[in-house]
Amino acid sequence: MTSPSPLSGVVPPLLTPLTADGDIDIPSLERLIGHLLEGGVDGIFALGSSGEVAFWDDARRAAVLEAVTGTVAGQVPVIAGVIDMQTDRVVQHIRAAERFDLAGYVATAPFYAITGPEEIDTHFRAVAAATERPIWAYDLPVCVHVKLSAAALLRLGSDGVITGVKDSSGDDVGFRRLAAGNRAAGSPLTLLTGHEVVVDGAYLAGADGSVPGLGNVDPAGYVRMHEAARAGDWERVRREQDRIAQLFEIVFQPTDKVGPAAGVGAFKTALREMGIFSTNTMARPMSPLEGDAVDRIRGILEQTGMLGGSGPDADGA
């Protein structure tokens, strides 16, 4: 069983920069990690959905972890996705990752084969039994096609199976119920929201932090919002969230793409325009953003102060 982890705050799900030929772009990755650390993040989540983990084979997953842990070099905790369709494969990913300096692992429910509450419970208990490092449950129904219930998560947390939840369900009612239940149970779980444009509401509900894909582009903005929430400065939280919501409009600029090709593609394009990535190349079969969408993304970066510096503060200064 896992022990509780103090990991909270801003833990961006790291993008995986690629060369034009589709190889890992190590210099761009180093610049991205430097950008996140300079922004004050509390941790880094490698091999998540924003990192395009679904497209990587075992060798590519290992190469990403080697590059990330080597670059971070213990400055902040690194947690790693061990996402796969069924339990044995998840355990295999854990075994392969054991040689890296990781603070824990992130797993979804099993997918492709239809599973119910019993199978999901068995899955997480088997994954946790395979390691002494903490496990975070990743609630991602858009990809896994099942919503992790608050009751199931709280039971796993109370039993010491999981240490926290990365909630990317987009279900704000469900998140609030989970947060209320977590408090009533003595807070066995750390709750991190991946819902980029309503992090302010998640903090009010009881979130311990955020795992925002947009945090790759503007880590400092999410850090300022976290600090304001901890201080109870809710007006500053609102102002920062409003500006971040304006920045999030970049994901709606590609009108001919869906899913990660649009969302992650917009993040990669923004980072290229900011001089952090060398390309906006995506994993196959996805293609990078081009044309007018790039011009519109650059315009939004300019409007939100993300070009030519580290970004504005919450007052737009």
N, C-alpha and C positions, 0 to 999 in steps of 0.2 A: 504494500500500500504506500501511497505517496504522503509526504509530509507537506504541511502548508507552506506556501511561498508568499513572500511579501511583494512580489511583482505587481506594480500598479502604475498609474500615470499614463504616459503616451508611449505606445509600443507599435510603431508603424510596421505594416506587413511589407517587407522589403521587395521592391521590384528587382527583376533580373535583367540588367542591360546586356544587349547582344551586339556583336559586330554585324556588319552588312552580310557576312557569310553565315550568321547564326550561331557563332561561338560566344561563350561568355566573354564579355568585354571587361576585363579586370580593371583597367584604369578608370573606366566610368563607374564601376562598382565601388572602387575606393573613393572616388569623388562623392558618390551618393552617400556612403557611410559617413564620410567627413561632414557632409551637409546635415545629416541627421544628428550627429554628435554635437556639432556646433549649435544646432537648434535646441539642444538640451533634452533630447528624448531619454526616457527611462529604461528602454530596452528595445530590442529589434526582433521581429518575427520573420524568420527566413522560411522559404518554401511554403508560403501560403498561396491563396488564390491569386493575389496581386503579383506574386512571384512566378506565376504561370506553372506551378508545380504539376498540374495535370498533364502537361506536355513533356515532362522530363523523364528519361529513363533513370535507372539506378546510378549509372556512372555520372550523369549530369547532376543529379541530386547531391552526390558526394562532392563533386567539384564545386558546387555552390556553397556547401557548408564549409569546405576547406578554405575557400576564398573569404567567406564572411567572417568566420571565427578568427582567421589569421589577421584580417584587417581590423576587426573590433578589438582583438587582443585583450579581452577582459574588461574593457572600459565600461560596458553596460552588459546586462544579461542578454543572451541570445536564446530564443526558443525556436524550435524547428517543427515544421509540419511533417507528419508521418502519415499523410493522407493516402488512402487506397480503398479499394472496393470491399475487402474482407479482412478479417482479423489476422490471419496468418501473415498476409502481406504487410500489414501495419507493424506487426512484431518484427518482421524482417527488416523493415526500414529503421526501427529502433536499434536493432543489433548493428546495422551498418553505421549508424550515427554515434554509437557509443564512444568512438575514439575522439570525438570532437568535444570542445569545451562548451557544453550546452546547459542551460538552466532548466530544461524540461522539453516536453513534446506536446504538440497540438494534433488532436485527432477528431475527425468527424464520425458520425454514425456510419456503419457500412452502407454501401449503395450498389446499385444495379440490381442485384437480387433483392426482392421485396423483404423487408424486415419489419418487425413490430416491437413493442416495448420490451418483451422478454429477450429478444435477440440483441437489441441495442444495449440493454443492461449487461448481458453476458459479454458483449464485445468490449465495453469499457473496462469491465473488471478484469478481463483477460489481458488487455493492453496494459493496465496499471500493474498487474502482477508480473509483467515482463521486465519491469525497470524499477529502480529505486528513485528515479527522477520524477518530478511532478508532471501530471497530465492535465492539460486544459481541454475541455470539450468545445468543439467548434460547431456552433449552431448555424447551419448554412442550408436551409431548405431549398433555396433556388437551384442548388446543384445536387444535393443529397436526396431531395424529394421527401423528406420527413422532418417535422418540427420536433426538436427536443423539448419535452414538457418540463415545466418548472418542477413538478413533483419528482420526476425522474432525476433531474439534475441535483436537486436538493438532497435526495436520498443518496446519490453517489458522493456528493460533497460531505454529507454527515458521516458516511461510512469511510471517508478518507481515500476514496478511489480517485477522485479528481480534486484539483486544487482551485480551479476556476473555470470560467466560461468566456469564450470569445463569441459574442452574440452578433451575427451578421444576418439575422432573420428579417430585419426590417419591421418586426412586430413590436411596436412600442407598448401596446397593452400587455403583451406577453412578457416583455422585459420588466415593466413595472411590477407585475405580479411576481416575477422571479426575485426582484430586488426586495420586495416586501416580505416574501417568504424567507429569503436569505437572512434578513434582519431578525425575523421571528425565531429562526433556527440558531441564532448566535453567530451569524456571518461565517459559515464554513467555506464559502466561495469568494474569490475575487472576481468581480464582474467587469468585463471590458466590452465596450460597444464598438462595433464596426460600422455604425450608421452615421456616416460623416457629417450630414447636415443637421442632425438633431442630437449632437453630443451634449448640448446644453440641457435638453430635456432628460437625457440619460443621467446626467449628474444630479439633477433634481430628484430623480427617481431613486438614486442610490448607487450609480456606477462608481467603480474605483478607478476608471481610466478609459482610454480609447485605443483602438487598433485601426486607425483610419488609413485607407489606401492613399487618400489625398495628402496624408502626412508625409509622404515621400517628397511632395512638391513644397509643402509649407509646414515643416515640423515645428518651427518656432511659434506659429499661430496656435497650433493645438496645445503646445506647452504653456503658452500664455493663458489660454482658456482653462487649462487644468489648474494652474496656479491661482487664477481668479476664483475658480470654484472652491478650491481648498480654503481660500480666504473669505468665502461668502460674499464676494463682490459680484452679485448676479447681474448688475447692469453691465459691467465689463465683460462678463461671460456672454451676454446677449450680443453686445457690439462685435465681439470677436467672432461669434458664430455667424452673425449676419455677413461679415466680410468673407468668411470661409465659404458660406453658401454661395456668395457671388463668384468666388473662385471655382467652386465645384461645377459651375456652368460649362467648364471646358469639356465635361464628359458628354454634353448634349450637342456639341458642335459637329461631330461626324454623323451625317444623316444617312449614310449608306452602310453602316456597320451596327452590330449588336453585341451584347455581352462583353467579354474582355477585349475584343477587338476595338470596341468603342471606349470603354472605361479605362482599362489599363493602357490602351493605345493613346488616349488623351494624356494620361499621366506621363508616359514616356515621351510624348511629343513636347509637353511642357518642359520636362527636364532637359531635353535637347535644346529647346529655345533658350533655356536659362544657362546653357553652357556646361551642364553637369554630365549629360549623356552625349556620346558622339553620334549615335543614331537613335531612331525610334523603331528599330526592327522588332518584330513580334515573332513568337514561336510559330512554326508551321502548324496548321495551314493558314494562319492569320496573316494579313498584309498590313503594313504600316499606314498611318494616316498621311494623306497628301492633299495638295490643292488648297481650296478655300477654307477648309476646316482648320488647317494649320494657321492661316492668317487670322481666323477668328479666335483661335486659342491664344495666339500671341497678343491679340488685342485685350483679351480678358486678363492675361498676365500683367500687361501694362496698367490696366485700370485698377488692379488690386495690389499694385506695388511690388510684384514679384520679379521684375526685371531690373537689373542694375543695382542690386543690393540684397540684403537678407530679408526684405519684406517689411511692411509697416507694423506699427503696434496697433492695438485694438482701436485707437482713436484715429487711425488712418494717417498718423504722422510719418 
